[in-house]
């Protein structure tokens, strides 16, 4: 039996990915916060800055609360950190369904992060226009040409019950977009039924570090399919995330394939 208060219950490296199974969602959040802080320190030391694309959802929210009040192993130099979003729902920023609102309440405001270090996805225009505007924002910040991809230090991702990640949904046209860093996507089969804006596979797979945060029994079937290595990305979009850098899965026991 694993020691109940051990930092991680199980850690296995398989097929160029590291898979860590944590006792519960709280332990998962602690492990994620420590790992993000380590990557931040490494990026700042090597390149003078840290860039991260954040995920929505209740599981990342636990991690953001820890980072907002981080000390020691979970502290980050926010003055050298720039925050972006992996996807967003096309709703006003004050809407309960907004990823930005969740991040503002759990991380940005508590940590007093400077507004000019945060790049939300615009949602006031049409989904297509919002995607184009955010692509231009990335190009300007990362100083890339239209044919180059932005390279994030870290991209955080979640996993839906249907195997979607970011706002890349099963059998959606967004899965086949490879010529732009950001695209729009219609609602998936899971709520809420709103249009989305999302980073595309080429950007996800160009990151130095990609980390999935997965919690809850409802994710177990989709996670088992993705971890099997045989899932088609059109059926389970998370299977299409194969970054050039490191790929880390942090999951709790409830979500872990048996």
C-alpha positions in Angstrom: 0.0 0.0 0.0 1.3 3.5 -0.7 2.0 5.8 2.2 -1.2 7.9 2.6 0.7 11.2 2.9 3.2 10.5 0.2 3.5 13.4 -2.3 2.6 11.2 -5.2 1.1 7.7 -5.1 2.7 6.5 -8.3 4.8 8.0 -11.0 5.5 6.1 -14.2 7.3 7.3 -17.4 5.8 5.6 -20.5 6.2 6.5 -24.2 7.9 9.8 -23.6 5.2 10.9 -21.1 5.3 11.0 -17.3 2.1 9.8 -15.6 1.6 10.6 -11.9 -1.4 9.2 -10.0 -2.3 11.2 -6.9 -4.4 10.3 -4.0 -7.1 13.0 -4.6 -7.7 16.3 -6.3 -6.0 18.3 -3.5 -2.8 16.3 -3.7 -2.9 16.6 -7.5 -3.1 20.4 -7.2 -0.2 20.5 -4.8 1.9 18.4 -7.2 0.9 20.6 -10.2 1.7 23.8 -8.3 5.2 22.5 -7.4 5.9 21.4 -11.0 4.8 24.7 -12.5 6.9 26.6 -10.1 9.9 24.5 -11.0 9.4 25.1 -14.7 8.9 28.8 -14.1 12.2 29.1 -12.2 14.0 27.2 -14.9 12.5 29.3 -17.7 13.3 32.6 -16.0 16.9 31.4 -15.3 17.4 30.3 -18.9 15.4 32.9 -20.9 14.5 35.7 -18.5 10.8 35.1 -18.6 8.1 32.5 -18.1 5.1 32.0 -20.5 2.2 29.8 -19.6 -1.1 29.1 -21.2 -3.8 28.4 -18.6 -6.7 25.9 -18.7 -10.2 26.3 -17.4 -12.1 24.0 -15.1 -12.4 23.2 -11.4 -9.2 21.0 -11.3 -6.8 23.8 -12.5 -8.6 26.2 -10.2 -7.3 24.4 -7.1 -3.8 24.7 -8.5 -4.2 28.4 -9.2 -5.3 29.1 -5.6 -2.1 27.5 -4.4 0.1 29.4 -6.8 -1.6 32.7 -5.9 -0.5 32.3 -2.3 2.7 30.3 -3.1 5.6 30.2 -0.8 8.7 28.1 -1.0 8.1 25.3 -3.6 5.1 27.0 -5.1 6.3 30.5 -5.4 6.6 32.2 -8.8 8.2 35.5 -9.8 5.1 37.1 -11.4 7.0 40.1 -12.5 8.8 37.9 -15.1 5.7 35.8 -15.9 3.2 36.3 -18.8 -0.1 34.4 -18.7 -2.2 33.3 -21.7 -5.2 31.1 -22.2 -5.4 27.8 -24.0 -9.1 28.3 -24.8 -12.1 30.4 -23.9 -15.9 30.3 -24.2 -17.4 33.1 -26.2 -19.2 34.7 -23.2 -18.6 38.1 -21.5 -15.8 38.1 -19.0 -18.1 38.5 -16.1 -20.1 35.4 -17.1 -19.8 32.5 -14.7 -18.8 30.3 -17.6 -15.8 32.5 -18.5 -12.4 30.8 -18.1 -10.9 34.3 -17.6 -13.3 35.1 -14.7 -12.3 31.9 -13.0 -8.6 32.6 -13.4 -9.0 36.2 -12.2 -10.8 35.1 -9.1 -8.4 32.2 -8.2 -5.1 33.6 -9.4 -4.9 37.1 -10.9 -6.5 39.1 -8.2 -5.2 37.1 -5.2 -1.6 37.3 -6.5 -2.0 40.9 -7.7 -0.6 40.1 -11.1 -0.1 43.1 -13.3 -2.8 43.4 -16.0 -0.2 43.9 -18.7 1.2 40.4 -17.9 -2.2 38.8 -18.7 -3.5 38.1 -22.2 -7.1 37.0 -22.2 -8.8 35.7 -25.3 -11.2 38.4 -26.7 -14.8 37.4 -26.8 -16.7 40.5 -27.9 -16.3 39.9 -31.6 -17.5 36.9 -33.6 -15.7 33.6 -32.7 -13.7 33.7 -36.0 -12.6 37.3 -35.4 -11.7 36.6 -31.8 -9.5 33.7 -32.9 -7.8 36.0 -35.5 -7.2 38.7 -32.9 -5.7 36.3 -30.4 -3.4 34.8 -33.1 -2.2 38.4 -33.8 -1.6 38.9 -30.0 0.5 35.8 -29.9 2.5 36.8 -33.0 3.2 40.2 -31.5 4.3 38.9 -28.1 6.4 36.0 -29.3 7.7 38.1 -32.3 6.9 35.4 -34.7 6.0 35.6 -38.4 2.7 34.3 -39.8 4.5 31.0 -40.6 6.1 30.5 -37.2 4.5 29.1 -34.1 4.7 30.6 -30.6 6.5 28.4 -28.2 5.1 28.4 -24.7 7.2 27.3 -21.7 4.1 25.5 -20.2 0.6 24.7 -21.5 -1.9 23.4 -19.0 -4.7 21.2 -20.3 -7.7 19.4 -18.9 -9.6 16.4 -20.1 -13.3 16.2 -20.8 -15.5 13.2 -20.3 -15.6 12.8 -24.1 -11.8 13.1 -24.4 -11.7 16.7 -25.5 -9.0 19.0 -24.4 -8.8 22.8 -24.6 -11.8 23.4 -26.9 -10.8 20.7 -29.4 -13.9 18.5 -29.5 -14.4 15.0 -31.0 -14.9 15.2 -34.8 -14.8 19.0 -34.9 -13.2 20.9 -37.8 -10.8 22.6 -35.4 -8.9 19.3 -35.0 -7.7 19.6 -38.6 -6.6 23.2 -38.4 -2.8 23.3 -38.8 -2.1 26.6 -40.5 -3.0 29.0 -37.7 -2.2 29.0 -34.0 -5.7 29.9 -32.9 -9.1 28.9 -34.3 -12.8 28.9 -33.3 -14.9 25.9 -32.6 -18.6 25.4 -32.3 -20.1 23.9 -29.0 -19.2 20.4 -28.2 -21.6 17.7 -26.9 -20.9 18.7 -23.3 -22.2 21.9 -21.6 -22.1 24.8 -21.8 -23.5 25.1 -25.4 -21.4 28.1 -26.5 -18.9 28.8 -29.2 -15.2 28.6 -28.3 -11.8 29.9 -29.2 -8.9 27.5 -28.8 -5.2 27.0 -29.5 -4.6 24.5 -32.2 -2.6 21.2 -32.1 0.5 22.8 -33.7 0.8 25.2 -30.8 0.1 22.7 -28.1 2.7 20.3 -29.6 5.3 23.1 -29.8 5.4 23.8 -26.1 8.4 23.0 -23.9 6.1 21.4 -21.3 2.5 20.3 -21.5 0.7 19.1 -18.4 -2.7 17.5 -18.2 -4.6 17.9 -14.9 -7.4 15.2 -14.7 -9.7 14.6 -11.7 -12.9 12.6 -11.2 -14.3 9.2 -12.0 -16.2 10.5 -15.0 -12.8 11.0 -16.9 -11.7 7.4 -16.4 -13.0 5.8 -19.6 -11.6 8.6 -21.8 -8.3 8.6 -20.0 -8.0 4.9 -20.4 -8.5 5.3 -24.1 -5.9 8.0 -24.5 -3.4 6.2 -22.3 -3.8 3.0 -24.4 -2.0 4.7 -27.2 -4.6 3.4 -29.7 -7.2 6.2 -29.6 -7.8 8.2 -32.7 -7.5 12.0 -32.1 -10.8 12.6 -33.9 -12.5 10.4 -31.3 -10.4 11.4 -28.3 -8.8 14.8 -29.1 -6.4 14.6 -26.1 -4.7 11.8 -28.0 -3.5 14.3 -30.5 -1.4 16.1 -27.9 2.2 14.9 -28.5 4.5 17.8 -27.7 8.1 18.2 -28.8 8.9 18.9 -25.2 7.8 17.0 -22.1 4.3 15.6 -21.5 3.1 15.1 -18.0 -0.2 13.7 -16.8 -1.3 14.4 -13.2 -4.4 12.4 -12.4 -6.2 11.5 -9.2 -7.1 7.9 -8.2 -10.7 8.4 -9.2 -9.8 9.3 -12.8 -6.9 6.8 -13.2 -7.6 3.7 -15.4 -7.8 0.7 -13.2 
